[in-house]
């Protein structure tokens, strides 16, 4: 007698199908190219060619064209974040807000505004009910007040630092303390960036961050004045050591892991548009003879970091004294895009960052897209 097995079920291996979404923008000069087909694109993950399943052409919030074998349901309502890391309320910032509500924002879109003081989450109903002019005026006034109030200490410290130039033996410690405090006020922390990324990742659809960042400057002795200071204190090595130590604060190191932050934002499918305002902070200067000082640029390090983040997320970087002009360029660049879908070959949820590279088979174009995703 042959006994039947207690379990006669076929063992099956569960295979997860992962679909990766890649927004891609293709330009010839400043013109968006809108006549490409699925056959014009090539996509690589970690250097290996992938099959593109479907391509959508999207303009603003409208799906204009679809090609491919698998039908997806792309979320086209947009999440906008206007982030203001500025020390002056400039009229062109107000112009940017007016342009946003008049030309960019559409019903169904979401808006978050982050100022030096507060974060404002605009509810969908309020945006649909209130007149655009009323919302624009309210936001411009809130922004003006928050920038003025939020940067009062920063500007006061800049003026104090200016008045201490050149520092002497009695003031050098206070000079250094002011530099430390300025660094604290303008530093960018990694945990805050990660938290910001998580906040946006939880939201559906395309996420666009427009980061307005104003040029930072610090008063610094010009070369001839510095040489004179050193010459006058040759016998006071303790003072010179204190001075050199304080001056090191002009050489700021980035306080966060740029590579890690780039990967997190890319994984979250967030486009960061970095709008660098080249007009420096304005303060009322009195006292010291202007010929002794230079206003030294203190933005170079943070500029490089944010530019890399913009590039890694498929956003743009623009430098201008005119914030409104920069915003219009970035807004126009963000409105139209192709949405590519593919299923990674031999996908493994190993927690590693997978790089994505998109190419156009023929022609010379500039292409922007997120640099990859984390396989969780």
C-alpha positions, 0 to 999 in steps of 0.5 A: 500500500502506497500512502499519499503524501500529506501535502501535495501542493506545488511549491511556488516562488513569489516574484515581485514586479517592480515598476520604476518611474522616471520623469525625463526632460529633453531640451534643444537649447531652452526648447523642450522637445515634444515629438520623441517616441518610445523608440527614441529612448534608451535606459540603463540601470547600473550600466545595464540596458533595460526595456522601457515598457511605457512612455507618457508625454505630459504637459503641465497636468495633461497626458498628451501621448502614451506609448507602450504595452503596459498601461499605468495610471500616472499621478499628474497633479503636482506638489510645489514647494517654494523654499526661501533661504534669503536674508532680504525681501526683494521685490522680485520675490513678490513678482515670482509669487505673482507669476506662480499663481497666475501662470503655473498653479492649476486646480488640483496642485498642492503648495507648501511655502517655507520661509525663514520663520514658518511653513505654510501648507495651503489647503486645496479648498482654500486655493480653489475658493479664494481669489488668486490676487488675495492669496498672492497678496497675503503670501507676499506680506507673510514672506516679507514679515518672515524674512525681515523677522527671521533674519534680524539677528543674522543682519545685526551680527553681520554689522557687529562683525563689520564694526570689529574689523580689523579685530584687536587683542581685546575683541578677537574672541568676540570676533570668533564668537560672532562667526560661530553664531553666523555659521549656526544661523545659516548652517544646513543640517543633514537630518533636516534635509532627510526629514524634508525628503521624507515629507515630500516622498509621502506625497503623490505625483511630481514634486517640485522644490524651488529653492531661492538661496541668497548669496552670503557674504562676510566682511574681510580685510583686504590683502594690504590691510591684512598684511599691515595687521600681521606686521603690527603684531609680529611680536604678539604670536598669541594674537596672530594664532587667535586671528588665524584660528578665527579666519578658518571659519571663512573656510566652511565645510559642508556639514552633511553627506552630499552623496547620501542626501542626493540619493535620498532626494533622487529616490523620492522623485523630487526635482530641486530647482536651485535659484541662486540670487547673486545680490548679497545681503544688504546692511547699513554700514557705518564706522570703518573705512570701506577701503580696508574691507572686502565683502567675501563670498561665503556661499561657494561650498553650499552653492556646490552642494545644492547645485549637485542636488539639483542635477541629481534630481533632474532639476536646474540651477540658475544664477541671477540677481533677478529672482523672478527671471530665474523662477520663470526659467525653472518653472518653464523647464519643469512643466513638460516632461516624458514619464518612462516606466521600466521593470528592472531586470533581476531586481533585488531589494538589497537597499542599494542605490541603483543608478539610472541613465537615460539617452536619446538614440539620435540627435544632440540634446540636453537631458535631465532626470533623477539619478537613481533609486534605492532598492528597498 
